[in-house]
């Protein structure tokens, strides 16, 4: 049930939602505006996820043209596999990997392709340089959870965002402008969509820079975090359920189910937040007054026993969910602010009529699958560690061994 709280007479009322049905209803409310990134405006100011009403609708309508099935097929079957394999190759050769670093490097290379950040050099130094920007932008988006000096970090990120524009965004934009003038087909990426529709969007250059940075950090960070968490959960599941050991190699849907179950239990953000622009009455009878902050507690919502059963707190890739309830719960949101890249990251749900040949598995399941194809196992002499620089539950290090597996 929703729980209204207020810490003082001047603080806004906080409505905390903990049940699945009430959360789904809240996501549908057009008078609830994004509140999660209020402290991260240095990177998140005026980007898609922070827009509301007509502004959000118009930009989303254009960017949705990129996130279609034909684009997913192009990425998953042609563009992504060589990037994943090339990023993973040195670790396979070394026989070991650190999953947090590997995941961010891998997903950054993929997210750069989606965002439209060109990599003209294609060198390891260029990758490391872009990776440094990525990690700073992640700190900017999650600044509210940063445990150090937030003002100093905000200034640092603003300066680095300007350098990122000079080195990556502006040159990529100029290349696409030349292609557009020459009548050449533009790449299928966010920057190309923004450029091709600049007359209708009228976006200032600084907003374009933040939009591209947002797609880089959102695509890379959330997918990289999921990559490590899914790998961890599968390893632990197979330790406890050795009878499923063959599934990770013979049933590609198994890894996707593990991904969805991980995202349900460990969403990228443990909460969603909204500001109430008007008085709202939910179907349950919960009243949300204008000016209140609504906190959707996804850790509770996605473990609602009325929806996910008595074992809702447990990781179970064989879980069956009721009709109409996605296996990943509400971790990607719902309604007008549902994550635009959810199908690209986690794939489509396998429905009657789907086949293994035409199914979209998703970027994260594909990357995890290749990791297990490489014979991943936990390093018995080097235990995983949590990240102490943030209050969010992220792994800081996750060392593993990679051993060749005979098909």
N, C-alpha and C positions, 0 to 999 in steps of 0.2 A: 504493500500500500504506500501511497505518497505520504511523506512526512514533512510538514511545514516547520521551518525553524527560523529564528532570527536572533542574532547575537547582541543587537542593541537597537535602540529606537531609531538610529540613523542608518543602520545597515539594511539592505534589501531583504525581504522575506526570501528564504531559500526553500524551494519545494523539491524534495528528493524522491525520485521515482524508482521503485525497485522491482516492479512486476512487468512481465513481457507485454501483456495486452495494453497496459496503461502507457508503457514506453512507445509502443507502436502508434497509439492514438496521439501521443505528444508529438511524435515526428511528423504527423500529418498537419499539425496546426500551423497555418500560414502566419500567425501573429507571434510565433516564437523565432527569435533571431539568434544566430550563432554567437556564442559567448566564450568558446573554449580558448580562443587565441587573442584575448584582449591585451595580454602582456607581450605578445609576439609581433606587434605591428611593424617592427623593423624589417621583417621578412614577409609577414602575412598581410600587411595593409593593402586592402582593395584587391586581393586575389580572390579567385572564384569561391572558395569555401567560406569566405567572410562576407560575401555579398548577400543581399536580401531582395526579395520582391522582384520588380521588373529588371533591375540591374543583373541579378543572379539569373533570372530566366533567360534574358537575351544572350548573355555570354555562355551560359550552359548550353543553350540551344545550338550555338555555333560549334562549341568544343565537342559536343556529343557526336558531331559528324565524324570525328576521328575515332571515337570509341564504339565502333561497330564490328559485327562479326567478321567481315572481310578483312578488317585491320588486324583483329586478333589472330586470324589464320595466317596472315602475312608475317606477323611478328613471331608467333609461336612455332611455325613450321619452317620459316626461312631466315628471319633476321636474328632471333634470339639464340638458337642452338649454337652457332659458331662463337658467339660472344661468351656464353656460359662455359663452353668447352675450353676456349682459349684462356679464360680467367682461372679455371680449375686446373688446367694442365700442369703448371709448375708445382702445385701442391701434390698432385698425384705422383709426379716424378720424385718429389721429396719424401713421399710416404707419410706426410703429416700436414695438418692445416690448423689454423685458428679460425673458428667459424664466424666470430663477430667481424673480424677484419675481412675475411673472405666474402662474407655475405654483403658487406657494404661495398666492397670493390666490384663484385659481380653485379649487384643491383644498381649501383651507380652507373656502370657502363650501359646497362639496359635502360635506365631512366633517362640518361642523357640522350639516347636515341629517340625516346618518346617525346621528351621535352623539346628537342630540336637544337641541342647544343652540339655543334660540330667538333670533331676531334681531328684536325688536319694533320697533326704529327703522328698520332697513334702510338706514342712511345710510353714506356713505363713511367718516365718522369712526368709526362703530361697527365697520366692517370693519377699519380700521387698528388699532383698539383690540384686537379679538380676534386680529388677526394678530400683535400684539406678544406676547400671551400664548402663541400657538402657537409662536413662535420660541424663547421661553424654555423651554417644555415639551420641545421638541426637544433643546435643550441639556441638559435634565435627564435625558432618556432615554439620551443618548449621552455622559453625563458622563465616562465612562472615557476618551473621546477628546478631551476639552476640554483645550486647551493652556494655559489660565490657572489661577487659583487655584480649585481645585475645591471647597474648603470654603466659600469666600465665595459661589460660584455656587450651591451647594446651599442655603444660607440664603436667598439672594435668591429662588430658585425656590419654596421653601416659603412664603415670604411672598406671592408673587404667586399661588400656587395658592389661598390663602385668599381673596384678592381676586376671583379668577376665580369661585370658588364663590358669593360674595356677589352678584356682578354678573350671572352667567349661569346657573350650575347650579341654585341654590336657586329663583330665579324660574321657571325652566323646569320644575322638579320640582313646584312649587306649581300651575302651570297644568295640568299633567297630572293631579295629584291631584284638582283641581276637576272636570276632565273625567271622570275615573273615577267620582267620586261622583255626577255627573249622569247617568251611563250613556252618555256620548258615546264614540264610537270614538276610540281613541288613535292618534297618528301612528305610522308604521312607523319607529321609531328605537330605539336602544339604551336610552336613558333610559326610554322607555315600557315596554320589556321588563323592565327592572329593577324599575320601580314595580309593574307588574302581577303580579310574582312575588316581592314583598318578603317575604311570609310564609314562602316556602320557602327563600329565599336568606339572609334575616336579615343583610344587609350593613350595617355601620356607615356613617354618612353620609360619612366621609372616604374610604372605599373607593369609594363611588359617585362621588364627585368625581374620584378618580384614574382610575376606569374610563372615565368620560366624557372626561376629558382625554386618556387613552390612545387612545381611538378618534379623537379630533380630531387628535392628532399623528401617529398611525400612518396614518390615512387620508389626511391632508394631506401629510405629509412624504415618505412613501415614494412616493406617486403623483406629487407635484411633482418629486421627484428623477428618477423615471422619465420624466416628461413632458419635462424638459429633455434627458435623455440620449437618449431616442428621437428627439426632434427633431434633435439633433446627428447621430445616426447615419444618419438618413434623408437629411439634407442632404449628408453626406459620401458616402453611397452613390450618390445621384443625380449628384453631381459625377463620380464614377468610372464610373457606369453610366447615361449619359444615355438609353439605350434603355428604361429603366424610368420615365422622367419622367412618362409618362401614367398609370402604375399608381397613383400617389399620388392621382390625381383620379378614376380610373374603377373602381378595384378596392379596395373598402373592406377586404377581407381582407388586402391588401398591408400597410396600416398596422398591422393587428393582428399580422401575422407579424413586422413590424419591432419591435413592442413586445415580443413574446415572445423574440425573438432578443436584444434589448437586455437584458431581465431575466435571460436566461441568462448573458450575458457580464458584466453589471454588476449583480449582485443588490443589493438595498437594503442588506443587510449582507454584507460579503465572507466572513464566517464565521458558523456556528452553534456554540453552545457548550452543553455539558451536563455535569452532575456525575453520576458513577456512584454510585448508592445501594447497589448490590450488585455482586459479581463478575459479569462478563458475558463470554460467549464468542460472538463473531460467527461467522456461517457461514463466513467466510474463514479462521477459525482464530485471529484476533486476540483476545487476552485483554485485557480491560479490568478492572483491579482496583478494588475498592470504594474510593471516595474520589478516584479519578482524574478529571481534567478532560478531556473529549473535545472536540476542536476539529474541526469539519467544515469543511474548507477549500473553500468553495463555488466559489472562482475556479478551483481545480483540478478539483473534482468535475464542474462544468458544462462543462469543457473536456476531459473524459476522451475520448481518441481512440478507445478501444474502443467508445464509445457514439455519439459525435458526429462521428466520422470524422477523417481526416488534417488537415482544415482547421478543426478545432474551435476554434482561437483566433481565427478570423476572423468578422466580422459578415457573415452571408449570409441575407437574408430568404427565400431560396428553398431553404433547408436542409430535407432530409427526415430525420426522426428515426425510429428503430425503433418498431415497435408497442409501446405501453405506456409510451413515454418522452415526457413532455410537452415541447413545444418550448421552454419556459422552464426546463428542467432541474429542479433541486431548490431553486430560489431561494425558493419559497414553503413549503419544508419538505415533510414527508410524515407520514403517521400521525396520531396524536392531536393533535399540535401544528401541523398544517398551517395555514397562514394562513387565518383565517376569512373574510377579505374578498377572497381571490384572484380569485374569479370576478367580483366586482363591479368590481375594479380592472382586470383584464386580459381579462375575458370568458371565454367557454367555447371549448374547442377545436372546430373545425369538422369534424364527422364526416359520414360518409355518411348521407343522410337529412335533414341540415340544409338550410335554405334561407336566402337573404339576408334574407327578411322576418321569420323567427322567430329568427334568430341573435342571441346576446348578444355584442356586440363588446367591451364593457368601457369603463370610465370613461376610462382613459388613452388607448386608441386613439381614442375619440370626440373627446377634447380635441385630440389631435395632428392628427386629420383636419381639424378646423375650422381649426387653425392653417395647414395647408397649403392649405386652401380659400381662406384669406386671402392667399395668395401669399407665404409666408415665405421669406426668404433671408438669408444671413449678411451682416452689415454690414461692408463691406470696410474701413471706416475706424475700426472699434472692435472689437477682437478679444476673444473670451471669456477669462475669467480664472478660475483655480481658487480655492477658498475656503481661505485660509491659517489660519483659526481652528480647524481640525480636522484630524486625521490621516486622516480618511476622504476618498476622492477625489470631492468634490462641486465642481460649478461654483459660483463666487462671483458671477459676472456672465456673462450671455450675451446681448449686444445683437443684435437682428435688425431687418431692414426688412420691412414688410408692404406688398405691392403688390396691387391689385385684379387678379383673374384672370378673364378672359372664359370663361364656361362653354362 
